[in-house]
Structures are given as structure tokens and as C-alpha cells.
Amino acid sequence: MKILALETSAKSVSVAVTKDGAVLCRSYLNVGLTHSRTLMPLLDDMLKNAGLTAADADLVAVAAGPGSFTGLRIGVAAAKGLAWALDKPCCAVSTLEAMAMNLRHTDGTVLCAMDARRDQIYNALFSAAGGSLRRLCDDRAIDLASLCDELKESRLVPVIVGDGAALCFAYLKDAGVSCRIAPPELVMQNAVGVALAAQEMARRGETVSPQALVPRYLRLSQAERERLARGLPLNQ
């Protein structure tokens, strides 16, 4: 199975094509440009250089959340458009599970961390062993103090991945929690992880139509929070 994958959940943007778990091509940028400028040119150049087209893919996968509200919307909209035009199924991949794929070859606990602002991180925990992952908790927005207490109680010694890894590592170390950051080349989320997670989802029959593909934000946007604070409904 060939999988075309997009990752736009944070500051970096990446695209990849895998075939049965092997990487055919991938491209990654983390230079501060907006995803609306970089995503489609990055994808077009990668496919052209690899001698592929989007139509060669059997499945379109995207990091559907959690993450940046704007980034997720750009990635999901691009995936929907590609899949709809090509009549391909989609996978809405957890951003956190995709980033944990970077460390599936290790043995131990993987702590996924994305900076969610307001003293919170988007987080999930996985157990990695024998090249596979086992989820230890649902995707969540959690404050660092609560995560710290949880790790102290469980006595887990995690390896941290994600764009919030440095923030999380500093807080946990100051609190006396043993942990370490993944190597620089593995710490950031990327489209290869999205494709690998999507392969497992497809095997379980967890694909969706382009029409049903939606972002998963985990919490309300700032605009929605402000509407609620003023006593206004969200659907207007």
C-alpha cells in the first residue's frame, strides 16, 4: 500500500510517501514560513523528483490533531482536496501517535508533548517495545503540574518527543522527574510518522471518506473561548 502523508500540526511542515512501511520519498521544512505558502509546493516538488504523482497513492493521510488550529486546517483541507479529487480514502491520524512512531524501535515509555500554550501541553503516553507502540492514555490537553504528578506516581522514565519537548523536559527536570529528550533528528513530528500510523489504521479498517475527514482540536479556540466568556453561543 502506498500512503501519501501530510504533517502541518506545528511550525514545521512535511510530506512523505511510503510503500508497505518503507519510505519512498519525504520532504521537510522548518524555516518559519507559513504552511499555506509551503505545503503544496513542497508536495509537488517531492513527487516530481521521485517520479510519482498523487494518483499513485492508495490512501491519503494527515496529522489531524491536536496541534495549531491554523496548521491543522491547512493540512486537513489539502488532504480532503487531494483525496476527493482522486477518489481515495483518508486517515485522520493522531499527531501525537504519529510523533511517537519516531521511537517505536526503542524499549520504554514515549512521552509526546506539543506546546498548547496557557501552561498546557497536548500529550499522550505510549509504551514502545519490539518495534510497536501501545497507547497508555488518550490524547489530551494537560497542565505540566498534573503530568509531573502523574509521572512521579507511576515512576515512568520517559523519552520526550514533539515540538514541546524542551518545555516539558525543563519543567520535569526542575521537579526532579527523570526523563530525557529524543535525539534532535527524531524529536520533531514528521509526515513519515503520519504514514506509518496510517498504515496501522488502514489495517484495522479505520479509514474515512474525504467528506468525513475533520481536524481534532481537543480544546476550543481562543475565539470560541471568548464567545463563551461573553455568554454567546458557539454556532453563530
Order of alpha helices (4+ residues) and beta strands (2+ residues): beta-beta-beta-alpha-beta-alpha-beta-alpha-beta-beta-beta-beta-alpha-beta-alpha-beta-alpha-alpha-alpha
